Every structure is written in C-alpha cells, then in structure tokens.
Amino acid sequence: MKKVEKENSKKKIAVTVQDLYITYRGLKKTSIRASWSKMKSRVELFPALKGINFELEEGKILGIVGRNGSGKSTMLRAIAGIFSPDKGMIDLHGNSVSLLSIGVGFNKKLTGKENIYLSGMLLGFSEEQIREKEKEIIAFADIGDFIHKPVKTYSSGMYSKLAFAITAILETDVMLIDEVLSVGDAQFKEKSYNKMKELISDEHRTVLIVSHNMDTIASLCNEVLWINDGCFMEHGPVEEVLPKYKEFMKQ
C-alpha cells in the first residue's frame, strides 16, 4: 500500500528547459560602400535568453513575468519549436503543444476558415478531427462573415478571437499563451478568460502564460517564472515570487 501511495505521489514533468541560450543576429548600420569582405564584422549579436533553467509539472499553470525585452515571448516560441536554441535543451516529454500569440501561425492570404484547418493540422490534428470542431470554433470566435475573408483583412481583435478559438477548442497537452487575453472587446475578454479557467481546470493540462497583467497572473497561475534581460531570476509559487517582482518593478 505504501509503495502504491509513493508512486502516485510522484509528479509527472511536462516541460523541461535546461541551460537555454538564444541569440538574435542582425546587421549594424553601415555604408552601402562597405566592403563585402567586412560583412562578418558588421553582424550585431543580441542575447535574448542567457541560460534559462526550469521544470514544470503536468497540470501546473505558469505565469511568466519580466520587463519588455526580457525574452518572455522568445522563450515561448522556442518551446513551441519556432526558434531553435543556440545552446541548451527543451523537452516536452512527448506532450503536444500549441502557441497562442498575435501574428503567429496564420497564412494571411487564406480565409479564416482555411486557417482553422491549416492551424489544426500544424498542431497535429487530422482533417476529420478539425471538421468535428469547426462549427464550435467559428461560433466561439464570433467574427461573422469575416470567417470567409482573408486574414489580412482582420483587425487585431478579430485575429485574436480566431486564434484563441482554435487553440481553446483544439486542446493540446501544453498551451502557450502570449498576451492574447488582453486583446479584443470587453465581452470577448470575459469569454476568453472564463474559457481559460475551464481549460486549466483539467489536472493534466499544462499552461504557460506571458502577461503584464498581474491580476491575470495572480488569479490564473499557481507558479511564476521571473526573467530579467534574458536571465533567470526566480521560479516558485505565485504568492512568493509575484510580490518580489512587483517590488522590483517599483525601483
């Protein structure tokens, strides 16, 4: 009996980030007459993440906080597989993952309806599975006839509504949410917030949320990861880490 209890008490890890480094590369401003042979010397490096380490248990809701430019969105994109680390390792332990972020994942030349299928298949769902959820996604997005128009004609609010609807209805094991809960009209904000609470009530679903809204972090999350200028600061219970971060931001 004791052995069974011990095994059941073991927590399953959903996400492991180990020694994560990501550097952006760009060209410094220079004269057009500059020699091509000097191109290498004109490359400017910007370290976005500098050795981030953390583990997240299955079913946990992690809020990621930090000043603008701290690397929060970069880290979510790395976990989603959009960016490749320069150094380090990300292990999703076999879990499916979805990223909900404005400007990521849609082909703007395609209609909203076509993007439902494109996004769903990129998440690993079959066409049949997506078709079963299509009406529910369209109803939740509530963007009217725009569902049949190219995404390039959408406002940021409509984009957000459709992106959220796809990610919320086509549920993955790990959900990555980047600021989208603050986009859209008041009615949709409330609807998306309530949907998030419903989704994270599943003890097997793991969620990482980037937000500057401390009320959202405090009410939805049970853990906080604080990063500053690409560096790890602290990771722990929301009631311990969030007050320290708020005090830091007053400086």
Secondary structure as GFF3:
##gff-version 3
##sequence-region A 1 251
A	DSSP	alpha_helix	2	9	.	.	.	ID=ss1
A	DSSP	beta_strand	13	27	.	.	.	ID=ss2
A	DSSP	three_ten_helix	36	42	.	.	.	ID=ss3
A	DSSP	beta_strand	43	57	.	.	.	ID=ss4
A	DSSP	beta_strand	61	65	.	.	.	ID=ss5
A	DSSP	alpha_helix	72	79	.	.	.	ID=ss6
A	DSSP	beta_strand	87	91	.	.	.	ID=ss7
A	DSSP	beta_strand	97	101	.	.	.	ID=ss8
A	DSSP	alpha_helix	112	122	.	.	.	ID=ss9
A	DSSP	alpha_helix	127	141	.	.	.	ID=ss10
A	DSSP	three_ten_helix	144	148	.	.	.	ID=ss11
A	DSSP	three_ten_helix	151	153	.	.	.	ID=ss12
A	DSSP	alpha_helix	156	169	.	.	.	ID=ss13
A	DSSP	beta_strand	174	178	.	.	.	ID=ss14
A	DSSP	three_ten_helix	180	182	.	.	.	ID=ss15
A	DSSP	alpha_helix	186	200	.	.	.	ID=ss16
A	DSSP	beta_strand	206	210	.	.	.	ID=ss17
A	DSSP	alpha_helix	214	220	.	.	.	ID=ss18
A	DSSP	beta_strand	223	228	.	.	.	ID=ss19
A	DSSP	beta_strand	231	237	.	.	.	ID=ss20
A	DSSP	alpha_helix	238	249	.	.	.	ID=ss21
###
